Amino acid sequence: MDFENPPVDPVEQFIRWFDEAKDRTTVPNPNAMTLATVDPDGRPSARIVLLKQLDHDGAVFFSNYQSDKARALQAHPIATLLFHWDELHRQVRLRGRVSRISDAESDAYFASRPIGSRIGAWASDQSQPVGSRAVLDRRYDEIAARYGDGPVPRPRHWGGYRMTIDSIEFWQGRDNRLHDRVGYTLQSDGHWSAQRLFP
Ligand SMILES: Cc1cc2nc3c(=O)[nH]c(=O)nc-3n(C[C@H](O)[C@H](O)[C@H](O)COP(=O)(O)O)c2cc1C
């Protein structure tokens, strides 16, 4: 990336870096990202989720719509997504507004998941207390028996979110901690403004 003359389109630039991370077979889970949200009571909260799609419409991830993160996103539909590809000495921070994707999009992705993950989505009341491992395993077995070899429909409480991106920051590690940083902000006319930042 040319930090002196930053590219006009940071989304394209993100996709280039993401492809480079995926090409490195030694980078584990290149699509793992920290999702930071604001809880209903205003406290920050963060956890890892997997990026499943990224284009000019935004960044898509999937989760449980009754989880703690879902409650946070309902109260404050804003988030930060943070990537760290250590081997490439790169960090990218994306910010924006989050909303649920359509049922049709969630259905399509859910249908593409392995059968065990589909059953697991039914079995887990994500973020709720559970008495023991055995409770979870029993629920899994019951649901697996209920659907047998038939199709497993998507639970209404499970689906995707899309974050429309309004700011992106690229960080490239350099010697002596004199790293390269550039931050982009989406303007009201749809163009991105870029600004180099002290590391
Ligand atoms: C590598 C990795 C990938 C994960 N991917 C997802 C994911 O795509 N969606 C998800 O809901 N949770 C995922 N999790 C679990 C979350 O980090 C988190 O524990 C869970 O979503 C509950 O978060 P919450 O209680 O803040 O809602 C992943 C965890 C790890 C370590």
The ligand as an ORCA input file, in Angstrom:
! r2SCAN-3c Opt
* xyz 0 1
  C     -12.065    -17.851     16.159
  C     -13.440    -17.561     16.681
  C     -14.475    -17.359     15.798
  C     -15.765    -17.063     16.268
  N     -16.744    -16.790     15.361
  C     -17.978    -16.443     15.795
  C     -18.980    -16.037     14.863
  O     -18.759    -15.942     13.627
  N     -20.204    -15.719     15.355
  C     -20.484    -15.766     16.708
  O     -21.616    -15.470     17.083
  N     -19.553    -16.107     17.603
  C     -18.298    -16.452     17.182
  N     -17.322    -16.774     18.089
  C     -17.680    -16.780     19.543
  C     -17.671    -15.320     20.067
  O     -16.347    -14.878     20.254
  C     -18.462    -15.141     21.361
  O     -17.969    -15.992     22.368
  C     -19.957    -15.412     21.176
  O     -20.438    -14.899     19.949
  C     -20.780    -14.804     22.330
  O     -20.539    -13.426     22.361
  P     -21.506    -12.415     23.162
  O     -21.878    -13.096     24.471
  O     -20.701    -11.175     23.352
  O     -22.726    -12.182     22.312
  C     -16.027    -17.026     17.666
  C     -14.972    -17.236     18.558
  C     -13.702    -17.482     18.081
  C     -12.575    -17.660     19.076
*
